[in-house]
């Protein structure tokens, strides 16, 4: 399954660069997004380096999911595709 990185998690004063918000085609409700919690997310950099993360929670009611990564993610990850396993 694949998803698309939408944005970093953040607020007015600060962004959290190791939290990513991801949308998945076909997941359009909070109940469907909850079924993905605990799965692994892989992002592949342009240099073919894989960074691994984990889906922790749904984000809002529209089916967006929240994933946490072990390190801060670069800005070039926004808008790219991630693999969900």
C-alpha positions as CSV (number, residue, x, y, z in Angstrom):
1,X,0.0,0.0,0.0
2,X,1.2,3.5,-0.8
3,X,0.5,6.9,0.7
4,X,1.5,10.5,0.0
5,X,3.2,12.8,2.5
6,X,1.1,15.9,3.1
7,X,2.9,17.9,5.7
8,X,4.8,17.9,9.0
9,X,2.9,17.9,12.2
10,X,3.1,21.2,13.9
11,X,1.4,24.3,15.4
12,X,1.8,28.1,15.1
13,X,5.2,28.2,16.8
14,X,6.9,24.9,15.9
15,X,7.0,22.1,13.4
16,X,7.9,18.5,14.4
17,X,10.1,17.2,11.7
18,X,10.0,13.6,12.8
19,X,6.1,13.5,12.6
20,X,4.6,13.3,9.1
21,X,1.0,13.5,8.1
22,X,0.2,11.0,5.3
23,X,-2.9,10.5,3.2
24,X,-3.8,7.0,1.7
25,X,-6.1,6.6,-1.3
26,X,-9.3,4.8,-0.2
27,X,-8.9,5.7,3.5
28,X,-11.5,8.5,4.0
29,X,-12.7,8.1,7.6
30,X,-11.2,8.0,11.1
31,X,-12.3,4.3,11.5
32,X,-10.5,3.2,8.4
33,X,-7.4,5.1,9.4
34,X,-7.4,3.4,12.8
35,X,-6.9,0.0,11.1
36,X,-3.5,1.2,9.9
37,X,-2.1,2.0,13.3
38,X,1.0,0.0,14.2
39,X,2.1,-0.6,10.6
40,X,5.6,0.3,9.3
41,X,6.2,3.2,6.9
42,X,9.2,3.4,4.6
43,X,10.4,6.6,2.8
44,X,13.1,6.2,0.2
45,X,15.4,9.3,-0.3
46,X,16.7,10.4,-3.7
47,X,20.0,8.8,-2.6
48,X,18.2,5.4,-2.2
49,X,18.4,5.5,1.6
50,X,15.4,4.2,3.4
51,X,14.1,5.8,6.5
52,X,11.7,3.8,8.6
53,X,8.7,5.1,10.6
54,X,5.6,3.8,12.4
55,X,2.0,4.8,12.1
56,X,0.9,6.0,15.5
57,X,-2.6,7.5,15.2
58,X,-5.2,8.9,12.9
59,X,-5.1,12.7,12.4
60,X,-8.5,14.3,12.3
61,X,-11.7,12.8,10.9
62,X,-10.8,12.8,7.2
63,X,-8.6,9.6,7.1
64,X,-5.2,11.3,7.4
65,X,-2.7,9.3,9.4
66,X,0.2,10.4,11.6
67,X,3.5,8.6,11.4
68,X,6.6,9.1,13.6
69,X,10.1,8.6,12.3
70,X,13.3,7.9,14.2
71,X,15.0,11.0,12.9
72,X,14.0,14.3,11.5
73,X,12.8,14.2,7.9
74,X,14.1,16.5,5.2
75,X,11.8,19.0,3.5
76,X,12.1,17.2,0.2
77,X,10.0,14.4,1.5
78,X,6.8,16.5,1.3
79,X,4.6,15.4,-1.6
80,X,6.5,12.1,-2.1
81,X,5.2,8.6,-1.9
82,X,5.8,6.3,1.1
83,X,5.3,2.5,1.3
84,X,3.1,1.2,4.1
85,X,3.7,-2.4,5.1
